[in-house]
Amino acid sequence: MISVDEARGRILEALRPTPSEVVALAEAWNRVVAQDVVARLTQPPADVSAMDGYALRAEDGGLGARLTVIGEAPAGHPFGHGVGVGEAVRLFTGSVVPDGADAILLQEDATRDGAIVEVNEAVVQGRHIRRAGKDFSVGDVVVPRGRRMTARDIGVAAAANHPWLSVHRRPRVAILATGDEIAMPGEPIPPGGIVSSNSHALAALVRAGGGEPVVLPVARDEHAAIGAVADAVAGIDMLVTTGGASVGDHDLVIEALKARGMTLDFWRIAMRPGKPLLFGQLGAMPVLGLPGNPVSAMVCAILFLLPALSRLSGLPGAPPPVTSAILGAGVKANDQRADYLRAAIDLDSAGRIVVFPFAVQDSAMLRRLAAADALVLRAPHAPALLEGAEVGIIRLDSLGL
């Protein structure tokens, strides 16, 4: 068995980002930028007022000064002349500051009487003026390549005048559940059978990770049925299987796909839940085989599939972020496998995160997984810990799950 870190490293090393495609800006949210987004204009394009008020020369704006208002310049309608001695121009937020003016008299600091405005608070040169290019200038990189676009990035790309962006194509991930006992939700359930949760849970996880899931029909426990998948996944960026990768007589995934040309990189990880996990290549397509137990499949998907999706999408493929928490209940010593305990979290009176591992950690109990807020990380051979000890956790809400 190999470690979790080694397994993840070998998976990521084998993956390459998907090709780029051009999409409308409105469709670029959560996509990874394939090229630097470079500003096509300067923002703001000219010196503009940050407040409603009057543009004037700072030397004319002393307390009690009276100036002649020679016009106004609403936002989008610059004043066509300069400002001279003893003159002012009425401005509004976003108005272009006229030539000759270098200060803004705030509306609330002025008294207006017809064409005359009186200064009730001395102005300061440059105050309340947003200089041209204060945000960015032509040629500045406003969104670097390799960044997943947030709503904020969409805003700055729009301001930089980009209606289209070059982004990595969403990875297409085929999901194959295997087993004679498996039925899809709503289908007739065979005697002794169960409803498959893995396909739909993994499809949702793929979407959360920025990919496009393709849920395949359930493959029966037959070499031909499983091997036929190799003929049905053209154009897929990764094949994910669930079940059939253990050591039972009906666990046929490895042999069936090897017969179709899959080269096996590794099989079995020193972790709980999720020991029977495989990774290989079917031609140019990576294959990730997850356990059949639903909790094991999801925990392995968090640890391996999410980073793989990140790498395929054009990101480095970092492991899920780990934060610190305080144990709300003691945990026993661990064996040779890394353990990922499902747990609930709360805050104590000091605002610290307190984590409560569930007493029962059965890898078939989906309801417990759905109720979990976090996974508590237990390294191989970790000693027993008492309540109040510090541990590392993966917060599931931080992953969008």
N, C-alpha and C positions, 0 to 999 in steps of 0.2 A: 504494500500500500504506500502511496506517496502522500505528501502533505497537501493541505488546502492551498497554501501559497505556491508550491511547486506546480500543482495542477493548473491553477489559474494562470501562472506565468507561461506554461506551455500552450495553453489555449490561446492566450493573447498573442503570443509570438507567431502563431500560425495564421492569424487573421490580418486582412488588409481592408482599408476603408472602401466603401462602395464608390462608384464613379459619381461625378458631379452632374447636376442638372440645374436648369434655370427655372425658377418659380416666381410667381407674382409675390410682391412684398407681403400681401395679406395672407399668403400661404406659408410664409417662412418661419412662423413661430415654432419653436422647439426643434428646428432643423439646425444642422451644424454647417457653418459657413465654410465653403471650399476655397474662397478667395477673399483677401482683405477687402473690406468695404471702405472705399476711399471717398472722402467728401468731394462733391462736384461743385460746391459753392462755399462761400464764407458765411459763417453764422455768428452774430448778426452781420448782414451785408454792409451795414454802415453804423456809425454811432447812433444809438437810439436811447430814448428816455425810458427809465425804469419806473417812472411815476407820472401821474397827472400833475401838470403845473405849467411853468413858463421857462422857455429857454432864453438865456441872457448872457452877457459877459460877466464873469465873476467880479471884476473890478467895479461894475455898476450895481452890484447886489448887496450893498451894505444896509444895515438896519435903518429903516425909515426912507430909503431911496424910493423915488417915484419914476416909473418908466412908462413909455408909450408902447402900447400893444399894437404891432403893425400887421398882425394876421394870425392865423392859426394853421396847424398842420396835423390833422387827424392821422392815425396810423394808416399807412398805405397811400398817403397824399402828402409827399414832402413839400415844404415851403420853398418857393422858387427863388428866393432872394436871401442875402446874408443879413445878419443882425449887426447893427451898428451901435454907436455910443448912445446910451439912454434908451435903447429899444428892447423889446421882448416879443416873443412869439408864443402863443398858446399851444401847448403840447399835451399829448395823452400817452398813456403807457404804450410803448412800441413805436411812437412817432420818431421819425428821423430828426436828429438835432441839426438845425440849420448851420451853415457856415458862419463863423464868427462867434458863435455861442460856445461857452465852455463850462456852463453851470446850469443847474435846474433849480428854480424856485418852486417849492412844493405848493400845490393848490391850497392846502390848509395853512400855509405860512404867508398867504398873500391876501390883500383886500383889493377887490376890483371895483372900479367906478368908471363905467363907460370904457374909454380907450386908455385909461390910466390904471396901472397896477402898483400898489404900494408893498414894499418888502417889510414884513413883520418879523422875519427871522433871517439873519445874514446868511447868504449862500456860501458854499464851499466849492472851490474849483474842482470839477470832475465828479463830484458826488451825484449819485442817481443817474449817471450816464453809463450805459453798457457799450463798451468800445467795440468797434468792428472786429470780428474774429475772436471775441472773448470766449465763445464756446468752441469753435473750430474754424479752420481755414481750408481753402481749396488744397487738396492733396493730403490732408491729414487722414490717418487710418482711424475711423470711428468705431468699427467692429473688426477685430482681428480674425483671420482665418483660424478654424479649429475651435470656435466658440459656439456653444448652443444658444440660439437666439431666444432671448427673453422678450417680454412685452416692451421693456425699456429699450432693448436693442432695436426692436422694430421702429420705435419712435425716433431714435437718433438716425437710423438708416433713411427713414422718410424725410427727416429734416435735411439730410445730406443729399436729397433729391435722387433716391434710388427706387424706381418703381419695380425693379426686378433684381433678384439676387441669385448668385451661384451657390448652391448648397449640395451636400452629399445626399444621394438618393436614400430614402428610408430603407433599411435592411429588410428584405423579405425572408421571413422565417416560417418554414413548414413545421407543423406540429403533428406528430404521429403517436397516438395512443395504441398500445398493443395488448392483446389478451382476449381469449374466448369469453371471459366472464364480463367483458366491458360492454355497456350500452350507453349511447349518448342520451342526454336529458330528453325525456318525452318519447323515447323509443321503447319497444317491448324489452323487458329485462329478462335475460335467460335464467333458467333455474340455477340457483346458487350464484347469480351474477350481481353486479353492482353498477350504479350509474357513474360514468366517468366525470370527474370534476377537473382532472388535470388539464385536458385540452382547453377548456374555457378559462381556467385560472391562468394558465401559461399564456394564452392569447391576450388576456388583459395585461399581464406583466410585460409582454412584448410591446404592446401599445404604450404602456407607461415608460418603457425604455426607448421610445422613439422609432420602433420598427412597425412593420406591417405583417401581422400573423396570417398564415394560411392553414386552416385547420383541415387536416386530411381525415378521410374515413378511418374508422378503427380497423387495424390489421389483426386478423386472427392469428393464433399460435401455429403458423405454418411458414416454413421457409419461403415458399413461393409468394405468399401474401406479403410478407415483410420485405422480401427482396424486390418485389414489383414496385415498391416505392421509388427505387432508384430510377425507374423509367418515367416517374410522374412528377419529378421535382426540377425540371429544366427551368433555369432562370432564378432559382432559389439561392439565397445567400448563405443560409444555414438550415440544416435539418436537425430538429430536436425530437427525440423519441422519449417516451415514458413507458417504463415497464420492460420486462424481457431481457434485462441486462444483468441478472443475478446468476446463481449457479444451479437453478432447478432444471429439470428435464424439459420444461416448457419455456425456458428463458432463451430465446432463439435469436435475439437481435444481432448479437455480434457475429455469429456464424452466418446468418442470412445475408448480412450486408458485406461481410468479407467475401462471400461467394460472388457478389456483384462488384468486387474490386475495392472495397474499403480497406485502407491501411489503418491499423489500430495504433494509436499513440500510447494511451494508457487506459487502465481499467482498475477501478477500486481506489477509493480515497480514504485516508485515515480520519474520518469524521463521523459524527452522529448528529442528526439523522443524515443518511445519504451515502453510505459506503459504496454501493454498486453504481458508480458513475463512470461513463466511458467517454473518450474523445478520440476521434479519428478523422480521416479524409476520404470522401467518396469522390474520386477524381479531384476536381478543384473545390468541391463543396465540403466545408467542415460539418462534422456530425457530432452532436452532443447528446449523449444518452443519459437521461435522468432516471432515477428510481421510479417504481410504480406507486409506492406509498405516497399519498397526496401531500402530506407535510414534508416528507423527504424531498419530493420533487420541487416544492416551492422554496424550501431552504436552499437547495442546490441551485435553483434558478436565480435566487438573490445573490449567491456567492459567485456564480460562474456565468450565467446567461446575461445578467444585467451588464457586467463588465464587457462581455463579448459584444453585446449590442452597442455599447459605447465605442468600442474599437471599430466596429463595422461602420458606425455613423461618422467616423472621423475624429473621435476623441481618443485620449490615451488609454482608456479602459481601466481606470483606477478601481480598486476594491470598494465596497460600500463604506461610507464614513463611519468611524467608530468614535463614540463619545463616552465620557465617564459617568458612572452612576454609583449610588450607594445601595448595597444589598439590604432589602427589607426583611429577608429571611436567609438563614444559613444555607449553604450548599455543600454537598459531600465531595470528597476527593474524586478526581477524574482518572480514567484509565488512559490507554495509549492513543485514543482518538480525540481530536478536537470536538468539543460539544457546543451546540447552539441551542440554548434553553429558551423556549417560548416564555414570555413574561409580560406582566402588566407594569405600568409605571405610574408614579404619583410624585407630588412635590411635598417636601417636609416644610416645617415652619421657617427654615432658613432659605427656602427656595431651591434646595438641592433636589436633583432627580433621584428618586428612590425606586428601585426595581424589585418586583416580587415574582420570582420564577414560579411557574405553575407546579403543583405537587406531582401531577401526572404528565409525562412527556411523551406519550404514545404517538408514533409517527403516522397513525391513521386517523387522528382526532382533528378533523378540519375545524370543528367549532372552536376548539381551543386556539388554533392558529388564527382564526378570524378575530378572536377576542384579544389577541396579543398586541401589545404596543411596541415590543422590542424583542430582539434576540440577545441573550446574555452569552458572551464569549468565554469559553472555558478551554484553556490550552491543554494539550496532552500532558498527563501526569500532574495537572494543577492540584495543589493541596486543598483540603477542605477549608472553607471560609465561613466565618461567623457573620451574623447580622451586623451591619455597619461597615463591612469591608468594602473597598472600592473595586469595581469591576468595569470592564469595557462592554458597551452595548452597541448594537445596530438598531437605530430607531426606524421602524417601518414607515412612519409617516414622512420621514426625510427622503424616502425613496419613491414617494407618490403611490405607495401600495396600501 
